Structures are given as C-alpha cells and as structure tokens.
Amino acid sequence: MYYLHHYFDPDFRHTRLSPVWEPDGSISSRYLGYVQNVVRGQVLAELTDLNFVSESARDPRFIYPERRLPIGPNCAAHEDNPDKIVAAANGYVFYNNGLISVKKLLNIRNDLGFHTGNVFFVGDVAVHGDVQTGFALQAANVLVKGHIESSKVKGVVDVVCLKGIRGNAALASDEEEREEELQNDESLIPSTLVQAGGNLRLPFCEHVQLRARGNIIIDGSCLHSMVYVGGNLVVKGRLQGGTVFANKLIYVESRLGSDYGVPTRVMMGYDAFDYLKLQKVETRMSYLKDRKAFFESMSSRNEVMEQEYADRLKLVKLELRALSQRHKILWTRFELDGKRASECRLVVPGRVMPGCEIYIGAGYLQTHDTDSDVTFYLEDDEVKMRSNKKH
C-alpha cells in the first residue's frame, strides 16, 4: 500500500479565502493567498510506503493499493526519484480530474480587489475586470481587460491594459508647484504605478507613474504623469503635464503641452532608469540629512540626550556615507553619452503648445509659441526645432 504526500494544499479553493496572519500578529486583509505558486522543478507530491504514515495523518483519498502517480499537464516524474511529482513549468498547482496539474495562465474572472487580495503570480495573469484602488498585482505578463485604478501593477515582461489607467490627482492644489515637487520628493509621485520589464500598452493614463524597459504605446492621451521609458514612447493623443524620461524616440501625434500653461517636461539623453535611481538616492539622502540634524540638535542638549541619540546618529551617518558613495557611482554612470543624446528625437506631428520644457543632453529649450508638425533634436549642445512640413 502506498500514500501520496502533498507539498501543496490539495483542497485549496480560490473561492474560499481568508485574511493571512502577519509575523507581527496583525491580520492582512489585502493578502489572501489567492493562488498556489509553483516553479519549474519544484516537488509537488511524493509517493511513500503507507506504513511510514501515521493513521492520524492519512487521508483515504490518497491511499493507493499500487504504485502510481497522478501526473497531469505541466507536471512530470522526478528524474532521479520516480516516486516524486515535480512541476514542469511555472504556474499554479491544482487537482484537475484527479490529476495534479499546473496551469501557466491565471484568469481572474472579475475585478482584482477585496475578494482576491493582492496577487503575486509566477506565470501570466489575465484580469477580466478592473484592478481596484489600493491593491497590487505582479506576474510575468499582465493583461487587464478593465481599468487600473490607484494601484500597483508590475509585469516582469509585458503589461497591457485595455481600458486605461487613472490615479489619484489629490497630491497638490497647484499643478505647477506639484510638478516641481515631484522632481525632488518621490513620496509625492502618483501612487498609481504600472511597471513592465518589457513593453507597456494602454489606451490612456492620468496621474500615474509608468515604467517600461521596452516601449510604451499610449493609444490616447497621457496626462499629468511621470513616464520612464527605456525604448520608444508613442502617444497618439495628448502628452500634457508631468515629466517624461526617455532616451530614444518620443512621438506625440496630437498635442504636446497644455492650453493652460501646465508645465510639460521631456528629458532625453540619459538612461531613464539611472535617473530614477538617482532620484531615489537623493530623496533618501535629503531625509537622512534632516534626521541627522535633528539627532545632533537633541544630542547637544545634555549628556543624557547625547547618550540616548548616539546610536541612532551613528547609524544615520553610516547610511549617509554609503549613499554618498552610491550617489557618486550613479553620477559616473549618468555621464552624458553624446552620441546617444544626438540620436534622440521628439517628433510632434500635431501641435506644440507654449510652456513645454525640453531637455536633450546638455541642451534646453522652452517653447513660447504654438507650432505644429515639428521635430526637436540636439545639435552643438543646443535643443533645436525644425519643421517637418514639405515646402
């Protein structure tokens, strides 16, 4: 007689979930364990002699009179131990028609929200509804058939959203002041983050942060957002407000800038993700310098306070020293690649509004008039504009 021991929950049902206890004793209502992740090569079950299993631990469903393994799709017998079942692909494990199976695509049939909790999946995910406010999703490839609200969505490869992304606009009352703050304080960056290790495609976005190592294609407008793109950026509608960090081609089909003078910034010629790292380091350094000044002020009051704050002050100084070295390394990597900057192009077949700020390498240009069908480029460390119209 044999017994099949499982290394996953064979009775798991995504429709019967409950909040998870955190290590500190609190309950997480946003993580419900929606899916049982497995990776290729992971042992899922093992056939053992029934005599080695205590009677209290036996489940009659998994007692076999003969040696056999219920191997289903995307599973296999272990190469070195034929009594073990292993995953043959990344995905989620479940029983299907009496066989242990692994599925590579996770379909979330409704919204991703309170009934699912945050979802982390090692395979591909298709959300058939919206990703609701306050939740997070991470997978290999991500398809969202609804909207992405104020949430965080990350795809190791590509991300596609079919109905658009809208974040929270309530960060500052004055748009121009807000955009200035965004350059210096990452805590004020829009809370909605959509990130792709490859390409990102969506119909529109507003008050969000987009990051893609590959290309970003926006079929409509990009409004008041922070965009970091390693490849090309295509905006078929308006690019209005916010800041774009790019290093290849930016194509804005309809309009660049705003009728109301809201600053629209385009920064090209540097690696967008080096710039992001630099922003994070500088934000952290600014915070630590404030803490250092506070601890020094408290320590100077008397000997008791000096002893109380000595360890904290030491830790802050150590972290500041490490970040200072990191800052220098980033600046070294951040040195302008002249050839790369000279190849950057901002192409606008539509209108360019006054008040747009365009940085390419060491060059800078601010638009003061309304133009149309133009290309911006770098020449002799100056940003120049030429007309694409045929004369």
TORDO-90662 format. One record per residue (C-alpha): z negated, y negated, x negated. Coordinates in steps of 0.001 Angstrom, whole numbers, padded with zeros to 6 digits, always signed. Last residue first. Layout:
<recs>
ZYX/...
</recs>
This chain:
<recs>
+048770-073278-007815/+047025-069977-007360/+043406-070334-006367/+040885-068584-008568/+039287-071870-009625/+037261-072006-012792/+033592-072635-013381/+031847-072867-016717/+028458-071821-017997/+028075-073096-021538/+027200-071156-024675/+030753-071661-026013/+032174-069996-022890/+030193-068174-020225/+031647-067377-016792/+031624-068572-013178/+034544-067672-010928/+035790-069738-007976/+037211-069252-004493/+035408-072174-002865/+033540-075303-003851/+030801-077411-002281/+029317-079904-004697/+026244-080149-006898/+026182-076711-008533/+023678-076165-011310/+024889-074718-014591/+023077-073035-017449/+024156-071336-020656/+022024-069342-023088/+023117-066045-021589/+024574-066750-018160/+022267-068798-015954/+023498-070079-012586/+021400-072325-010363/+022833-072943-006877/+021881-076327-005398/+025203-077237-003765/+027002-074462-001887/+029637-072083-003231/+032062-070991-000529/+034055-067757-000335/+035993-065934-003071/+032851-066068-005252/+033059-064228-008576/+030125-064298-010991/+031317-062787-014252/+029556-061396-017296/+031759-060477-020271/+030552-063375-022444/+026974-062288-021822/+027640-058792-023133/+029389-060120-026222/+026535-062472-026995/+023810-059843-026636/+020844-062119-026201/+017584-060929-027641/+015589-059092-024998/+014946-056092-027197/+013071-058350-029636/+011435-060124-026718/+010263-056782-025410/+008747-055831-028756/+006925-059171-028975/+005499-058762-025458/+004319-055229-026247/+002449-056562-029270/+000840-059241-027085/+000046-056577-024503/-001930-054587-027082/-003859-057661-028206/-004558-058662-024618/-005823-055150-023873/-008224-055273-026822/-009424-058767-025915/-010111-057706-022325/-012041-054647-023508/-014201-056720-025845/-014963-059275-023145/-016048-056498-020803/-018305-055002-023467/-019967-058326-024362/-020476-059553-020779/-024060-058375-020265/-025059-059011-023889/-023867-062628-023739/-025498-063080-020350/-028863-062070-021802/-028327-064222-024894/-027693-067397-022911/-024986-069456-021194/-022151-068815-023661/-021484-065334-022318/-020564-066698-018863/-017942-069046-020302/-016581-066355-022596/-016291-063955-019646/-014427-066581-017577/-012025-067472-020410/-011291-063781-020996/-010686-063211-017284/-008203-066111-017180/-006463-064760-020282/-006350-061328-018662/-004537-062656-015586/-001941-064506-017677/-001417-061404-019822/-000835-059275-016723/+001776-061690-015383/+003432-061906-018806/+003621-058115-019097/+005047-057718-015592/+007649-060439-016113/+008713-058885-019418/+009143-055504-017772/+011362-057091-015099/+013426-058885-017748/+013884-055619-019601/+015007-054222-016253/+017681-056868-015744/+019141-056445-019232/+020198-059931-020233/+023480-061827-019828/+023071-062860-016206/+020593-064851-014098/+021684-065988-010628/+019374-068321-008729/+019632-069552-005144/+017419-072542-004426/+017016-073471-000726/+019086-076637-000275/+019506-076336+003482/+023139-075211+003704/+022286-072351+001372/+023780-070631-001652/+026702-068333-002396/+028970-067668+000552/+031372-065056+001940/+032557-062594-000702/+029868-062689-003347/+030887-060535-006313/+028469-060178-009227/+029834-058400-012294/+027943-057216-015381/+024428-058120-016478/+022388-058782-013401/+019147-060480-012337/+019471-062026-008879/+016986-064571-007575/+015979-065637-004081/+017873-067828-001636/+021272-067071-000115/+023831-064454-001066/+025975-064419+002058/+028285-061649+003326/+030158-059024+001338/+027566-058912-001424/+028700-056725-004350/+026400-056321-007354/+027578-054444-010443/+025537-052228-012755/+021939-052589-013920/+020805-054521-010854/+017535-056349-010232/+017523-058280-006943/+014718-060510-005643/+015336-061548-002039/+015677-064707+000025/+018701-063448+001993/+021266-060815+001021/+024056-060735+003609/+026356-058042+004987/+027882-054945+003398/+025442-055011+000499/+026595-052832-002408/+024243-052370-005365/+025488-050593-008481/+023579-048453-010973/+020068-048931-012322/+019051-050239-008924/+016158-052486-007907/+015908-054430-004647/+012958-056641-003711/+012811-057773-000115/+012697-060979+001921/+015933-060240+003814/+018417-057410+003399/+021796-056459+004853/+024115-053463+005457/+022717-051229+002679/+023882-049375-000426/+021949-048556-003615/+023282-046720-006659/+021500-044758-009383/+017789-044763-010208/+017264-046482-006884/+014487-048820-005745/+013665-050429-002419/+010548-052601-002464/+009148-054502+000513/+006072-056463-000580/+008153-059493-001500/+007139-060732-004977/+003978-062806-004753/+001887-060401-006831/+004591-060628-009478/+003479-064137-010356/+005632-066346-012568/+009176-066223-011209/+007974-065621-007671/+006019-068863-007813/+009205-070895-008248/+010773-069095-005287/+007749-069872-003168/+007803-073545-004058/+011419-073728-002920/+010681-071816+000263/+007679-073919+001334/+005437-072011+003687/+004568-069249+001269/+004337-065467+001448/+004971-064896+005140/+008552-063592+004880/+007631-059923+005213/+010478-057525+004562/+013740-056620+006282/+016065-053847+005199/+019270-052843+006961/+020680-050398+009483/+022365-047649+007455/+020122-047439+004394/+021459-045532+001381/+019439-044770-001770/+020776-042956-004839/+019206-041003-007744/+015423-041020-008231/+015207-042733-004866/+012321-045040-004060/+011318-046599-000744/+008344-048952-000430/+007509-050574+002892/+007898-053742+004929/+010621-052347+007245/+013500-050050+006295/+015771-049765+009292/+017395-046658+010791/+019569-043938+009266/+017564-043859+006033/+019228-041670+003391/+017326-041039+000161/+018424-039021-002868/+015786-037564-005206/+012753-038483-003108/+010118-041177-002616/+008908-042694+000632/+006094-045165+001242/+004449-046618+004338/+003128-050073+005229/+005736-051033+007805/+007852-048226+009233/+010689-046337+007585/+013014-046188+010574/+014710-043244+012325/+016738-040236+011149/+015094-040186+007715/+017204-037989+005427/+015458-036811+002265/+016770-035108-000882/+014605-032903-003113/+011292-033427-004934/+009634-035012-001902/+006924-037654-001604/+006281-038769+001968/+003697-041320+003089/+002240-040443+006469/+004248-038296+008876/+002771-039159+012295/+001717-042621+011092/+005187-043622+009967/+008560-042229+008914/+010527-042535+012111/+012110-039539+013844/+013869-036367+012668/+012557-036368+009115/+015108-034022+007557/+014175-032635+004134/+017124-031317+002132/+016627-028723-000643/+015254-025944+001543/+013263-023106+000005/+012841-019800+001808/+010258-017016+002094/+011729-014576+004605/+010331-013520+007994/+012986-015341+009981/+012312-018536+007994/+008990-018934+006197/+008514-022201+004339/+008919-023812+000929/+010084-027374+000280/+012657-028397-002309/+013625-027935-005937/+015717-024838-006518/+015435-021137-007373/+011796-020958-006286/+009993-017880-007572/+008976-014588-005967/+006854-012266-008108/+006806-008461-008147/+009958-008352-010318/+007987-009757-013282/+010033-010945-016250/+012991-012482-014416/+010949-013491-011358/+012632-012442-008119/+014623-015189-006415/+014388-018013-003896/+016965-020579-002756/+017607-018656+000486/+015149-015843+001367/+013214-013214-000580/+010769-011163+001493/+009775-008871-001424/+009403-005109-001089/+007132-002395-002476/+006146-000031+000347/+003474+000148+003045/+003301-003650+003186/+000237-005737+004080/+001249-009365+004579/+000885-009680+008351/-002474-007876+008270/-004035-010788+006329/-006481-009508+003738/-009113-011760+002204/-012102-010215+003992/-010949-006722+003008/-010984-007632-000669/-007648-007428-002490/-007273-005201-005584/-006881-002081-003452/-003824-003619-001795/-001899-003447-005055/-000204-006794-005672/+003038-008534-004644/+003205-012154-005741/+004206-015336-003936/+005640-018781-004629/+005862-018887-008439/+007557-022125-009530/+010859-021651-011364/+012599-024536-009577/+010120-026943-008096/+008028-026682-004959/+006917-029352-002504/+005005-028444+000664/+005797-031333+003040/+003949-033760+005299/+000757-033789+003223/-000976-036316+005485/-001082-039352+003220/-001323-042651+005086/-004622-041953+006846/-006381-041363+003536/-010030-040428+004057/-012717-041582+001645/-014851-039245-000448/-013917-040721-003833/-011560-037799-004545/-009567-038621-001346/-009819-036453+001761/-006470-035950+003488/-005679-037022+007042/-004489-034296+009448/-001161-032594+010106/+000010-030115+012701/+003678-030955+013317/+004524-030375+009646/+003438-026780+010093/+001914-024729+007273/+001141-021108+008164/+002463-019601+004901/+000305-022030+002877/+001545-021817-000698/+000677-019570-003642/+000892-016506-001424/-000425-013001-002127/+001706-010203-000682/-000324-007000-000359/+000812-003491-001177/+000000+000000+000000/
</recs>
